[in-house]
């Protein structure tokens, strides 16, 4: 059936948004998200807080949070009220579910959230939380569409859900599966930095080609509430037409605006304590929220020298005191500008810090809060990745020299970059790394809504086949661990080899059979599969074997599964297979083991099956 619209969904770590474009127009419109603002109060906002609150069974009236499209299951509150009220009862609040979904150290289907909560009666998995967010966004979209006289169903549209460029394929596949479970059907996945670029180009119209030129390397710098994400896009000339290719993606860095708010709150609390004013836990949470609002006020109005802050008391007395303080501009600049965006050098990389032998388990937050250092690391790794491939090196030409691949232009994205002083500092930093030569900013961005808008634009272009597309494909090279075949030696464990099954840049809708090689697959008993990836080995080809996976690659998944045995083969006996990798049109990765002597095959994923 022909699509009637394109819906872009930015499923963010801190906030989510939707944008819509009809197929006869290339200008996306933001879809307001109806959500709970207070008990028995609904309202529309351009974004939805990616927060979920699990109320106590007796905390609210059962009908206090009714939605026009129905609740559908046990009361779980999503959106603005969930975040605001949950800040007062944090052990019933789920945040950062997206980061938990991509955490390689936990099972994303395990009911672990709210993390460390001892109050929530029924916990949820990161996968379920993602499904619930998407389910709410779907209901809000259909409600808004029908309110505007559009009698649409989800099946009438091209649905695009964005993911961080740093997501590995395990997290990408889980996101696609959560969307399908939410009733969105088979969605298309798009990297968030690419979506931001599509939004910028759509706003610029035909003039986008005048703003960039062959030889440009564009840094998409995306810092939101909870994460920092970087990508590089190269601009080339092919037969007189501009073409764009994504040439590098960064790591998943849990560092963003929320860290800045927390740092400001700690500094303000220290000042209050020096005055003899102690804060309890509830008041400190209120201070974090107040510091965030004060930060925004100071960045939006350069004439203000400070922003007032009032911290209420929870006392029942009419005379309960409110603690007053202020956030001075000098302190804001010291912590946010000179702290998180310090003027560092290219060889000043993130410090891992000394790790304790025993650690509290949780999200892998960045240990170094200086975003400048993480950006320097990304640009250095990008140069390493480009040099690994003659094709990529040819795209950037003489820029593939020095110690880092420096951009010629930057596109800012994410709520943090709504602040002009932060944008100015990043441009100053890049110029200092570039020998004083300025790096220009691409104008006309809308950092907190661009990802949803760009996803809608991309969906329309997929549906119509018209308009500019960024050449991207797989963001990483992917590998399967191979057991080394060698005689046993006492006291020596042979290294795990790695077979490249998906090269970096492998395009959507293509498949790759490892030619000329047969491998042994264990069936009928539990076997271990180890998966690895690399964002800096763009030159590895399918079938290439690396001698030491643990030393050269990053491990992305460890699966213990039992593959059904063939009827005429004893359990545990190795069967000969050939390996085929598929990157689907929707942007997900499939890996098949095909029996060399029959038409039997096994699909290797979290749920393994044979057919």
C-alpha positions as CSV (number, residue, x, y, z in Angstrom):
1,X,0.0,0.0,0.0
2,X,1.3,3.5,-0.9
3,X,2.3,5.5,2.2
4,X,0.2,8.7,2.9
5,X,2.6,10.3,5.4
6,X,6.0,10.0,7.0
7,X,6.3,10.0,10.8
8,X,9.7,10.6,12.4
9,X,10.1,9.5,16.1
10,X,13.1,10.7,18.1
11,X,13.2,8.2,21.0
12,X,15.5,10.3,23.2
13,X,17.4,9.4,26.4
14,X,15.9,12.4,28.2
15,X,13.1,13.7,25.9
16,X,11.3,12.3,22.9
17,X,9.6,14.0,20.0
18,X,7.6,13.4,16.8
19,X,7.4,15.1,13.4
20,X,5.2,14.5,10.5
21,X,5.4,15.3,6.8
22,X,2.9,14.5,4.1
23,X,4.4,13.0,1.0
24,X,3.6,16.0,-1.2
25,X,5.7,18.3,1.0
26,X,9.2,18.3,2.4
27,X,8.5,20.6,5.4
28,X,8.0,18.6,8.6
29,X,5.7,19.7,11.4
30,X,6.1,18.9,15.0
31,X,3.4,16.6,16.4
32,X,2.4,17.8,19.9
33,X,2.5,15.0,22.4
34,X,-0.6,14.8,24.7
35,X,0.6,13.6,28.1
36,X,-0.2,13.8,31.8
37,X,0.8,17.1,33.4
38,X,-0.9,16.5,36.8
39,X,-3.6,14.1,38.2
40,X,-6.7,14.5,36.0
41,X,-4.9,17.1,33.8
42,X,-3.7,16.4,30.3
43,X,-1.9,18.8,28.0
44,X,0.1,18.9,24.8
45,X,3.9,19.7,24.7
46,X,6.3,19.6,21.7
47,X,8.4,16.9,23.5
48,X,7.7,14.1,25.9
49,X,9.9,13.5,28.9
50,X,11.4,10.0,28.5
51,X,10.4,9.1,32.0
52,X,8.1,6.5,33.5
53,X,6.6,6.5,36.9
54,X,5.3,3.4,38.7
55,X,2.8,4.6,41.3
56,X,2.0,2.8,44.5
57,X,-1.4,1.0,44.1
58,X,-3.0,3.4,46.6
59,X,-1.1,6.6,45.6
60,X,-3.7,7.9,43.2
61,X,-7.3,7.3,42.1
62,X,-7.5,4.7,39.4
63,X,-9.0,7.2,36.9
64,X,-6.6,10.0,37.6
65,X,-4.5,9.4,34.5
66,X,-7.0,8.3,31.9
67,X,-5.7,8.8,28.3
68,X,-8.0,9.2,25.2
69,X,-6.6,6.1,23.7
70,X,-6.8,4.0,26.9
71,X,-4.3,2.8,29.4
72,X,-4.2,-0.8,28.2
73,X,-2.5,-2.3,31.3
74,X,-1.4,-1.6,34.9
75,X,-1.0,2.1,35.6
76,X,2.3,3.3,34.3
77,X,2.6,7.1,33.9
78,X,4.8,8.4,31.0
79,X,5.9,11.9,30.3
80,X,6.2,15.3,32.1
81,X,4.3,14.4,35.3
82,X,6.2,11.1,35.6
83,X,9.5,13.1,35.6
84,X,8.3,15.9,37.9
85,X,6.6,13.7,40.4
86,X,9.1,11.0,40.2
87,X,11.9,13.4,41.2
88,X,10.1,13.4,44.6
89,X,9.8,9.6,44.7
90,X,13.0,8.5,42.8
91,X,12.8,4.8,43.7
92,X,9.6,4.6,41.5
93,X,11.0,6.6,38.6
94,X,12.5,5.1,35.5
95,X,14.9,7.3,33.4
96,X,17.6,6.6,30.9
97,X,15.9,3.4,29.7
98,X,17.5,4.0,26.3
99,X,21.0,3.8,27.9
100,X,20.0,0.6,29.8
101,X,18.8,-0.9,26.5
102,X,22.4,-0.5,25.1
103,X,24.2,-1.6,28.2
104,X,26.2,-4.7,27.3
105,X,26.4,-5.9,30.9
106,X,22.7,-6.6,31.5
107,X,19.9,-8.5,29.9
108,X,17.7,-5.7,28.4
109,X,14.7,-8.0,28.8
110,X,15.3,-8.5,32.5
111,X,13.0,-6.5,34.9
112,X,15.6,-4.3,36.5
113,X,14.1,-0.8,36.4
114,X,13.8,1.4,38.4
115,X,17.4,0.5,39.2
116,X,18.1,-0.4,42.8
117,X,14.5,0.3,43.8
118,X,13.1,-1.5,46.8
119,X,9.7,0.1,46.5
120,X,8.3,-0.6,43.1
121,X,6.1,-3.7,43.2
122,X,6.5,-4.7,39.6
123,X,9.8,-3.6,37.9
124,X,10.1,-3.2,34.1
125,X,12.8,-4.2,31.7
126,X,14.6,-1.5,29.5
127,X,12.9,-3.2,26.5
128,X,9.4,-2.8,28.1
129,X,10.1,0.8,29.0
130,X,11.1,1.6,25.3
131,X,7.9,-0.2,24.2
132,X,5.8,1.9,26.6
133,X,7.3,5.2,25.4
134,X,6.7,4.2,21.8
135,X,3.2,3.0,22.6
136,X,2.4,6.4,24.2
137,X,3.8,8.3,21.2
138,X,1.8,6.2,18.8
139,X,-1.4,6.9,20.7
140,X,-0.6,10.7,20.9
141,X,0.1,10.8,17.1
142,X,-3.2,9.1,16.2
143,X,-5.1,11.3,18.6
144,X,-3.5,14.5,17.1
145,X,-4.1,13.3,13.5
146,X,-7.8,12.6,14.1
147,X,-8.2,15.9,16.0
148,X,-6.9,17.6,12.8
149,X,-9.3,15.7,10.6
150,X,-6.8,13.2,9.3
151,X,-8.4,9.7,9.4
152,X,-5.1,7.8,9.4
153,X,-3.8,4.6,10.8
154,X,-0.2,3.7,11.5
155,X,-0.2,1.3,8.6
156,X,-0.8,4.3,6.3
157,X,2.6,5.8,6.9
158,X,6.4,5.3,6.7
159,X,7.6,5.2,10.3
160,X,11.2,6.1,11.1
161,X,12.6,5.7,14.6
162,X,16.0,7.3,15.3
163,X,18.8,5.6,17.3
164,X,22.3,7.0,18.4
165,X,25.0,6.4,15.8
166,X,26.9,4.8,18.6
167,X,24.3,2.0,19.1
168,X,25.5,-1.4,18.2
169,X,23.3,-3.8,16.3
170,X,22.1,-5.5,19.4
171,X,20.6,-2.2,20.7
172,X,19.3,-1.3,17.2
173,X,17.5,-4.6,16.8
174,X,16.0,-4.3,20.2
175,X,14.7,-0.8,19.4
176,X,13.1,-2.1,16.2
177,X,11.5,-5.0,18.1
178,X,10.2,-2.6,20.8
179,X,8.6,-0.4,18.1
180,X,6.9,-3.5,16.5
181,X,5.7,-4.6,20.0
182,X,4.2,-1.1,20.5
183,X,2.1,-1.4,17.4
184,X,4.2,0.7,15.0
185,X,4.9,-2.2,12.6
186,X,8.3,-2.7,11.0
187,X,9.9,0.7,11.4
188,X,13.0,2.0,9.6
189,X,15.9,3.0,11.8
190,X,18.0,6.1,11.2
191,X,21.1,7.4,13.1
192,X,20.3,10.6,15.0
193,X,23.2,12.7,13.6
194,X,22.1,11.9,10.1
195,X,18.5,12.9,11.0
196,X,19.8,16.2,12.3
197,X,21.6,16.8,8.9
198,X,18.4,15.9,7.0
199,X,16.5,18.4,9.0
200,X,19.1,21.1,8.4
201,X,19.1,20.5,4.7
202,X,15.3,20.5,4.5
203,X,15.2,23.9,6.3
204,X,17.9,25.3,4.0
205,X,16.0,24.1,0.9
206,X,18.0,24.3,-2.4
207,X,20.5,26.6,-0.7
208,X,22.0,23.7,1.3
209,X,24.3,23.0,-1.7
210,X,25.7,26.5,-1.4
211,X,26.5,26.0,2.3
212,X,28.8,23.0,1.7
213,X,31.3,22.1,-0.9
214,X,33.4,19.1,-2.1
215,X,36.1,18.4,0.3
216,X,34.1,19.5,3.4
217,X,34.1,17.2,6.4
218,X,31.1,18.0,8.6
219,X,31.0,17.2,12.3
220,X,27.6,16.6,13.6
221,X,28.0,17.3,17.3
222,X,25.0,16.1,19.3
223,X,24.9,16.6,23.1
224,X,21.5,16.1,24.7
225,X,20.4,15.7,28.3
226,X,22.0,12.3,28.9
227,X,24.4,11.5,26.0
228,X,27.0,12.9,23.7
229,X,27.1,11.5,20.1
230,X,29.5,12.5,17.3
231,X,29.5,11.7,13.5
232,X,31.5,12.9,10.5
233,X,30.0,13.3,7.0
234,X,32.2,13.8,3.9
235,X,31.0,15.9,1.0
236,X,32.2,14.8,-2.4
237,X,31.6,15.7,-6.1
238,X,30.4,12.8,-8.3
239,X,29.9,13.8,-11.9
240,X,29.1,17.4,-11.0
241,X,26.6,16.5,-8.2
242,X,27.3,16.7,-4.5
243,X,27.2,13.5,-2.6
244,X,27.3,12.8,1.2
245,X,28.8,9.9,3.0
246,X,29.0,9.2,6.7
247,X,32.6,8.2,7.4
248,X,32.9,7.9,11.1
249,X,30.7,7.5,14.3
250,X,31.6,7.9,17.9
251,X,31.2,5.8,21.1
252,X,28.1,5.8,23.3
253,X,29.1,8.4,25.9
254,X,26.8,8.9,28.9
255,X,27.5,12.6,29.4
256,X,25.2,15.6,28.7
257,X,23.1,18.4,30.1
258,X,22.0,16.4,33.1
259,X,25.6,16.1,34.3
260,X,25.9,19.9,34.0
261,X,22.7,20.5,36.1
262,X,24.0,18.1,38.7
263,X,27.4,19.8,38.8
264,X,25.7,23.2,39.3
265,X,23.6,21.8,42.1
266,X,26.6,20.4,44.0
267,X,28.4,23.8,43.7
268,X,25.3,25.6,45.0
269,X,24.8,23.2,47.8
270,X,28.4,23.7,48.9
271,X,27.8,27.4,49.1
272,X,24.6,26.9,51.1
273,X,26.3,24.5,53.5
274,X,29.1,27.1,54.0
275,X,26.4,29.5,55.2
276,X,25.1,26.8,57.6
277,X,22.1,25.8,55.5
278,X,21.8,22.1,55.1
279,X,19.6,20.4,52.5
280,X,17.9,17.0,52.8
281,X,17.7,14.6,49.9
282,X,14.3,15.9,48.7
283,X,15.6,19.5,48.8
284,X,18.7,18.6,46.8
285,X,16.5,17.1,44.1
286,X,14.6,20.3,44.0
287,X,17.9,22.2,43.8
288,X,18.9,20.1,40.7
289,X,15.7,21.1,38.9
290,X,16.0,24.7,40.0
291,X,19.7,24.8,38.8
292,X,18.6,23.5,35.4
293,X,16.0,26.3,35.0
294,X,18.5,28.9,36.2
295,X,21.1,27.7,33.7
296,X,18.6,28.1,30.9
297,X,17.5,31.6,32.0
298,X,21.1,32.8,32.1
299,X,22.0,31.4,28.7
300,X,18.9,32.8,27.2
301,X,19.3,36.4,28.6
302,X,22.9,37.6,28.4
303,X,21.9,40.8,30.4
304,X,21.3,38.7,33.6
305,X,24.2,38.6,36.1
306,X,22.5,35.9,38.2
307,X,19.3,33.8,38.3
308,X,17.4,33.5,41.6
309,X,16.7,30.0,43.1
310,X,14.2,29.1,45.7
311,X,14.2,25.7,47.4
312,X,11.0,24.9,49.3
313,X,10.8,23.0,52.5
314,X,8.6,19.9,52.9
315,X,7.4,21.0,56.3
316,X,3.7,21.1,56.9
317,X,3.8,24.3,58.8
318,X,2.6,27.5,57.2
319,X,5.9,29.0,58.4
320,X,8.1,26.4,56.8
321,X,11.1,28.3,55.4
322,X,12.1,28.5,51.8
323,X,15.8,28.5,51.2
324,X,16.9,31.2,48.7
325,X,20.1,31.5,46.8
326,X,21.2,32.4,43.2
327,X,23.2,31.0,40.4
328,X,25.8,33.7,39.4
329,X,26.8,33.9,35.7
330,X,30.5,33.5,36.7
331,X,29.8,30.2,38.4
332,X,27.8,29.0,35.4
333,X,30.6,29.8,33.0
334,X,33.2,28.3,35.3
335,X,31.4,24.9,35.6
336,X,29.7,24.5,32.2
337,X,31.9,26.5,29.7
338,X,35.4,26.1,31.4
339,X,34.6,22.7,33.0
340,X,32.6,20.6,30.5
341,X,33.9,22.4,27.4
342,X,37.4,23.3,28.6
343,X,40.0,24.6,26.1
344,X,42.1,21.3,25.9
345,X,44.6,20.1,23.3
346,X,44.1,17.3,20.8
347,X,46.3,15.0,22.8
348,X,44.4,15.6,26.0
349,X,42.1,12.6,26.0
350,X,39.5,11.4,28.5
351,X,41.0,10.1,31.8
352,X,39.6,6.7,32.8
353,X,40.6,7.3,36.4
354,X,41.8,4.7,38.9
355,X,39.2,2.0,39.1
356,X,38.3,0.4,42.4
357,X,38.5,-3.4,42.6
358,X,34.9,-3.5,43.7
359,X,32.4,-1.2,42.1
360,X,28.7,-0.4,42.4
361,X,27.0,-1.9,39.3
362,X,25.0,0.5,37.1
363,X,25.1,2.5,33.9
364,X,28.6,3.0,32.4
365,X,28.7,6.7,32.9
366,X,31.7,8.6,31.4
367,X,34.3,8.9,34.1
368,X,35.8,12.1,32.6
369,X,33.2,15.0,32.4
370,X,35.2,17.1,29.9
371,X,33.3,16.8,26.6
372,X,36.2,18.5,24.8
373,X,38.4,15.5,25.6
374,X,35.8,13.0,24.3
375,X,35.6,15.1,21.1
376,X,39.4,15.0,20.6
377,X,39.3,11.2,21.1
378,X,36.6,10.9,18.5
379,X,38.4,12.9,15.9
380,X,41.6,10.9,16.5
381,X,39.8,7.6,16.1
382,X,38.1,9.0,13.0
383,X,41.5,9.6,11.4
384,X,42.5,6.0,12.3
385,X,39.3,4.7,10.7
386,X,39.7,6.7,7.5
387,X,43.3,5.7,7.0
388,X,42.2,2.0,7.3
389,X,40.3,2.3,3.9
390,X,41.7,3.6,0.7
391,X,38.2,4.5,-0.4
392,X,37.5,6.7,2.7
393,X,41.0,8.2,2.6
394,X,40.3,9.3,-1.0
395,X,37.1,11.0,0.2
396,X,38.8,13.3,2.6
397,X,42.0,13.8,0.6
398,X,44.7,15.9,2.4
399,X,42.7,16.1,5.6
400,X,43.7,12.5,6.4
401,X,46.9,13.8,7.9
402,X,48.2,14.9,11.3
403,X,46.8,13.3,14.5
404,X,43.1,13.8,14.0
405,X,40.5,14.2,11.3
406,X,39.5,17.8,11.8
407,X,36.2,19.1,10.4
408,X,35.6,22.1,8.1
409,X,32.1,22.7,9.4
410,X,30.0,21.7,12.4
411,X,26.2,21.1,12.7
412,X,25.1,21.4,16.4
413,X,22.3,19.2,17.7
414,X,20.8,18.5,21.1
415,X,19.3,20.7,23.8
416,X,22.7,21.7,25.2
417,X,23.5,23.6,22.1
418,X,20.6,25.9,22.4
419,X,23.0,28.0,24.5
420,X,25.0,30.3,22.2
421,X,28.0,30.5,24.6
422,X,28.5,26.7,24.4
423,X,28.3,26.8,20.6
424,X,30.9,29.6,20.5
425,X,33.2,27.7,22.9
426,X,33.1,24.5,20.7
427,X,33.9,26.6,17.6
428,X,36.8,28.3,19.5
429,X,38.0,24.8,20.6
430,X,37.9,23.4,17.0
431,X,39.7,26.5,15.6
432,X,42.5,26.1,18.2
433,X,43.0,22.5,17.0
434,X,42.9,23.6,13.4
435,X,45.9,25.9,13.7
436,X,43.7,29.0,14.3
437,X,41.7,28.5,11.1
438,X,38.0,28.9,11.8
439,X,35.5,26.0,11.5
440,X,32.2,27.4,10.4
441,X,28.8,26.5,11.9
442,X,26.0,25.4,9.6
443,X,23.2,27.9,10.3
444,X,19.5,27.3,10.8
445,X,19.6,24.5,13.2
446,X,16.8,23.6,15.8
447,X,18.7,21.4,18.2
448,X,16.0,19.9,20.4
449,X,13.5,19.0,17.6
450,X,15.8,18.5,14.6
451,X,16.1,14.7,15.0
452,X,12.4,14.1,14.8
453,X,12.1,16.5,11.9
454,X,14.9,14.9,10.0
455,X,13.5,11.4,10.5
456,X,10.2,12.5,8.9
457,X,12.1,14.0,6.0
458,X,14.1,10.8,5.5
459,X,11.0,8.7,5.6
460,X,9.4,10.8,2.9
461,X,12.5,10.5,0.7
462,X,12.5,6.7,1.2
463,X,8.8,6.5,0.3
464,X,9.0,8.8,-2.8
465,X,12.6,8.0,-3.9
466,X,13.1,11.8,-4.2
467,X,15.7,14.0,-2.6
468,X,19.2,13.9,-1.2
469,X,20.3,10.8,0.8
470,X,23.4,10.3,2.9
471,X,25.4,7.2,2.0
472,X,25.9,5.4,5.3
473,X,25.3,1.6,5.7
474,X,26.7,-0.3,8.7
475,X,28.4,2.1,11.2
476,X,30.9,-0.5,12.3
477,X,32.5,-3.7,11.1
478,X,31.1,-6.8,12.8
479,X,32.9,-10.0,13.6
480,X,32.2,-13.5,15.0
481,X,34.6,-15.1,17.4
482,X,36.4,-18.3,16.1
483,X,37.9,-20.9,18.3
484,X,41.6,-21.4,17.3
485,X,42.4,-24.9,15.9
486,X,45.7,-25.9,17.5
487,X,47.2,-28.6,19.8
488,X,46.5,-28.2,23.5
489,X,49.4,-26.7,25.5
490,X,49.4,-26.8,29.4
491,X,48.9,-23.3,30.9
492,X,48.3,-21.6,27.5
493,X,44.8,-20.4,26.4
494,X,44.8,-19.8,22.6
495,X,43.5,-16.4,21.5
496,X,40.0,-16.1,20.1
497,X,40.2,-15.2,16.4
498,X,37.6,-13.0,14.8
499,X,35.9,-13.5,11.4
500,X,34.7,-10.3,9.7
501,X,31.1,-10.9,8.6
502,X,29.9,-7.3,8.0
503,X,32.2,-4.7,6.7
504,X,31.8,-1.1,7.7
505,X,29.5,0.7,5.2
506,X,27.6,-2.4,4.1
507,X,24.4,-0.9,2.6
508,X,20.9,-1.5,3.7
509,X,19.1,-4.2,1.6
510,X,22.3,-6.1,0.8
511,X,23.6,-9.5,1.8
512,X,27.1,-10.9,2.1
513,X,28.0,-14.6,1.8
514,X,31.5,-15.5,3.1
515,X,32.9,-17.0,-0.1
516,X,35.3,-19.9,-0.2
517,X,35.2,-20.8,3.5
518,X,33.4,-23.4,5.5
519,X,33.1,-23.3,9.3
520,X,32.2,-25.8,11.9
521,X,29.0,-25.1,13.9
522,X,28.1,-26.9,17.1
523,X,24.5,-28.0,17.3
524,X,22.4,-30.0,19.7
525,X,24.1,-28.7,22.9
526,X,24.8,-25.3,24.5
527,X,27.5,-23.4,22.7
528,X,29.0,-19.9,23.1
529,X,29.0,-17.2,20.4
530,X,31.1,-14.1,20.9
531,X,30.4,-11.0,18.8
532,X,32.8,-8.2,18.3
533,X,32.8,-4.8,16.5
534,X,35.1,-2.0,15.5
535,X,34.4,1.6,14.5
536,X,38.0,2.2,13.3
537,X,38.7,-0.8,11.0
538,X,36.9,0.3,7.8
539,X,39.3,-1.6,5.6
540,X,38.4,-5.1,6.9
541,X,36.7,-7.3,4.2
542,X,34.1,-10.1,4.7
543,X,35.9,-13.3,5.4
544,X,39.0,-11.6,6.8
545,X,40.2,-13.3,10.0
546,X,41.9,-11.3,12.8
547,X,44.4,-13.3,15.0
548,X,43.4,-11.8,18.4
549,X,39.8,-10.5,18.8
550,X,40.1,-9.5,22.4
551,X,43.2,-7.3,21.7
552,X,42.0,-5.7,18.5
553,X,38.2,-5.3,18.8
554,X,35.3,-4.4,21.2
555,X,33.1,-7.3,22.4
556,X,29.5,-6.4,21.8
557,X,27.6,-9.6,22.8
558,X,28.2,-13.0,24.4
559,X,25.4,-15.5,23.7
560,X,25.0,-19.0,25.1
561,X,22.5,-20.9,23.0
562,X,21.5,-24.4,21.9
563,X,21.0,-24.7,18.2
564,X,18.6,-27.5,17.2
565,X,20.6,-30.4,15.9
566,X,20.0,-32.0,12.5
567,X,18.0,-35.2,12.5
568,X,20.9,-37.4,11.3
569,X,23.7,-35.7,13.3
570,X,24.5,-36.6,16.9
571,X,24.2,-33.7,19.4
572,X,27.4,-31.9,19.9
573,X,28.9,-32.9,16.6
574,X,30.2,-30.1,14.5
575,X,28.4,-29.5,11.2
576,X,29.8,-27.7,8.2
577,X,28.2,-24.3,7.5
578,X,28.7,-21.2,5.4
579,X,28.0,-17.8,6.9
580,X,25.7,-15.1,5.4
581,X,25.1,-11.6,6.8
582,X,22.2,-9.5,5.8
583,X,21.6,-5.8,6.5
584,X,17.9,-5.4,6.0
585,X,16.1,-2.5,4.2
586,X,15.0,-1.4,7.7
587,X,18.6,-1.1,8.9
588,X,18.8,-4.2,11.2
589,X,21.5,-6.9,11.0
590,X,20.8,-10.6,10.5
591,X,23.4,-13.4,10.6
592,X,22.6,-16.9,9.1
593,X,24.5,-20.2,9.4
594,X,23.7,-22.2,6.2
595,X,24.4,-25.9,6.3
596,X,26.8,-26.8,3.5
597,X,25.1,-30.1,2.6
598,X,21.4,-29.2,2.8
599,X,19.0,-26.3,2.8
600,X,18.9,-26.1,6.6
601,X,20.0,-22.8,8.2
602,X,20.1,-21.1,11.6
603,X,19.6,-17.5,12.5
604,X,21.9,-16.3,15.2
605,X,20.4,-13.6,17.5
606,X,19.0,-13.3,21.0
607,X,16.3,-15.8,19.9
608,X,17.9,-18.5,17.8
609,X,15.8,-20.7,15.5
610,X,16.3,-23.1,12.6
611,X,14.3,-23.4,9.4
